Amino acid sequence: MAAQPKRGTDWQDDELDAIVADYFVMLDADLAGRPYVKAEHRRTLMANIGRTNGSVEFKHQNISAALDEIGLPWIPGYKPAMNYQNVIFDAIDRYLTHHPAILERVPASEPPSIPASTVFVDAPSLAAQSGLIPDRLRHLVRKFDPVERDYRNRCLGKAGESFVLDLERRLLADAERADLARRVRWVAAEDGDGAGYDILSFDESGRDRLIEVKTTNGSARTPFYLSRNERQVAEERSEDWCIYRVHLFANGPRVFTVAPPLEEAVHLRPETWRASF
């Protein structure tokens, strides 16, 4: 028997846990390319928990907004709604705590070899920084920190570098510079970390391009770490060095570039300290 519609009452933990769990079922299908029907999931939820279509739809958008803040992909059909409702954060916390593998997702295979011309997108505009973040969301971001998580996820980082290596070779081959394509090197894999960039590539004239790859499954605005060494190389070789910010990696990689002077493109804030005796 379907639950009676509830209007004007607070969502309970069991209802929130149900909608968050179902959202991740749909998200998993979306990322894996398996067919699913959002309307069917929504109808089942409405029948089980007694919430209206509009209420369920808005909660889905709340979930998308929270996932975007913690650097996770979200269901394209549920555009993030930023007017958060605090109760959803605790339900997401409970789910991710019991399903940590979601946080370390790396595609099971190489991303599809989509035309290089469609990979590149504009960098997001430099937005004014705001401290107006709900306390529970701040706790969620701190607990599942996307910057630290992406930094530690070596498999994701290597997959992103491999993607860019192939992308650069294809770009040069398409420009009829197969000679340069053969010289593109995965510096981080061949020589180890420490060069201050990951990929040595070239422009069509043969000039060096030093590419530092930063990869995330999150959206374009997901923050990332920049090491002191990377920033130093960026300053020393500002005309050659750039960041390839690979984002949405799990469900269709897109790339934008960031070039020095970095202060004009991103907000830079010190977050670690070197302690010595």
Secondary structure, 3 states (H helix, E strand, C coil): CCCCCECCCCCCHHHHHHHHHHHHHHHHHHHHCCCCCHHHHHHHHHHHHCECHHHHHHHHHHHHHHHHHCCCCCCCCCCCCCCCCCHHHHHHHHHHHHCHHHHHCCCCCCCCCCCHHHHECCCCCCCCCCCCCCHHHHHHHHHCCHHHHHHHCHHHHHHHHHHHHHHHHHHHHHCCCHHHHCCCEEHHHHCCCCCCCCEEEECCCCCEEEEEEEECCCCCCCCCCCCHHHHHHHHHCCCCEEEEEEECHHHCCEEEEECCCHHHCCCCCCCCCCCCC
